[in-house]
Structure formats: structure tokens, C-alpha cells
């Protein structure tokens, strides 16, 4: 009888106290958006530097997030968000991204050699505190400063891309 109990005890998996099974850890969804505007600026910078838009839609709010945001927003922002879908935000962002890339080419910039410097979070409007202007300072090898501006939405403490992405005027 003792032989059977010992055999069964060897078959039962033992986890250290306080640990979770691996399957539970892998099924948890990753947090959407970024924790800071600096992280979001780094995502935008990497996309511009590599001319790769495909990573940016991961940082666009979902239809549900946009709908929830609309419920908590000012009338001005509600008007902007009215009937706006994540797909439309992505399409507008793609157009803006392509314009940024084309303007960089027109300026004979080597986008792969740009570096990301300072990231400046602008002051949000008192009416629309969730819509934040951001400026990422990009620099060429020749120390030419190229401010790149974009809009971030703050939803549930996380930062997402919105529709605007452009070189700052005058550069």
C-alpha cells in the first residue's frame, strides 16, 4: 500500500508557493498603449526611422476605447469622436505617416540615421485633457534638429496614438 501512495505523490506536479501555472501567465493580455508619452514617442520614432507603419496600429485605441472616451469627453472632443472608428484613425494616421516619410525624403534626410532626443509633452487643453500634443525631437548626424509632432490620447492611464503626425512647421 505504501508503494502506491509514493508513486501517486511523484505524479502530482508541485509548484513553489505563490506561483501561478504557466498557462495562466501566458493567457493574460498585455496592457494596450504605453505607460508614458516618451515610450509612445519611441514607438513613433522607430516606425519613422525604419519606414515601417505596421507597428503603429497596435497603439491606436480600439472602437470600444474610443466609445468609452467619448462618454467622458467634452462636447468638442465628442464631436470629433462622433462616428470615428479605430479603422478610420488608423487610415488617417497612415496618411500622415506617409506624408512624414515623403517630406523626409524630399528634404533628403536619411531617416535611418536619425536619433531621438528630447520628448516634450505639450499642455493639453483644459476642455480636452485626454488629447495631448507631443513633440519628439529628432536629430540628424549633422545635428539638424527636426521636431516631429503627434497627438496622444490618454485613456485609462495609458497613451495611444491619435490622428495627427507631422514635422513641425519651419523645418
C-alpha positions, -999 to +999 in steps of 0.1 A: +000+000+000+028+025+008+043+019-026+012+031-043+009+063-023+046+072-030+040+066-067+010+089-068+028+116-049+055+116-076+030+122-103+014+153-088+031+185-101+045+207-074+047+245-078+066+268-055+043+286-030+027+317-045+035+308-081+009+306-109+007+279-136+025+289-168-008+287-188-024+314-166+005+338-172+005+333-210-033+339-213-032+373-196-035+400-222-007+426-224-016+462-215-025+482-245-009+516-253+022+528-234+028+539-199+044+572-209+044+596-238+082+590-241+075+553-248+049+563-274+074+587-290+099+559-292+074+537-310+067+566-335+105+573-339+112+536-346+085+534-372+097+566-389+134+555-387+126+521-403+098+534-426+075+507-411+040+518-403+028+483-395+037+486-358+017+518-352-019+504-354-010+484-322-010+518-305-043+531-319-073+529-295-099+503-302-135+512-311-145+503-276-118+526-261-129+554-284-166+549-275-157+549-237-136+580-242-164+598-260-187+593-230-162+610-207-151+638-230-160+675-236-186+684-262-157+695-286-140+661-284-173+642-285-179+659-318-145+648-331-150+612-319-186+610-331-188+580-355-150+578-356-137+542-357-103+527-349-100+518-386-105+555-396-080+567-370-055+541-384-062+552-420-057+589-411-025+581-392-012+561-422-017+590-445+001+613-420+029+588-416+033+585-454+034+623-456+061+625-429+082+599-448+078+616-481+086+650-466+117+635-451+128+621-485+120+655-501+144+671-475+170+644-484+170+631-449+185+597-442+157+586-419+178+555-407+204+579-393+180+600-372+183+598-334+156+605-308+164+632-283+141+650-260+103+642-259+081+671-249+046+666-236+026+697-245-001+712-224-035+697-231-065+720-235-084+724-202-115+711-221-098+681-236-072+669-210-071+635-227-058+649-260-021+656-255+002+673-281+037+656-281+069+668-298+097+643-303+130+660-311+148+640-338+183+649-348+204+641-379+241+632-379+248+668-388+229+679-356+200+693-376+170+694-352+137+680-366+108+683-343+081+656-350+047+663-336+019+639-329-012+636-308-016+612-279-049+602-263-047+593-226-072+565-219-073+547-185-038+559-177-023+546-210-012+566-240-024+559-276-018+575-310-044+597-325-047+611-360-020+638-362+016+631-371+037+658-388+070+676-389+069+709-370+064+738-394+096+757-403+118+727-407 
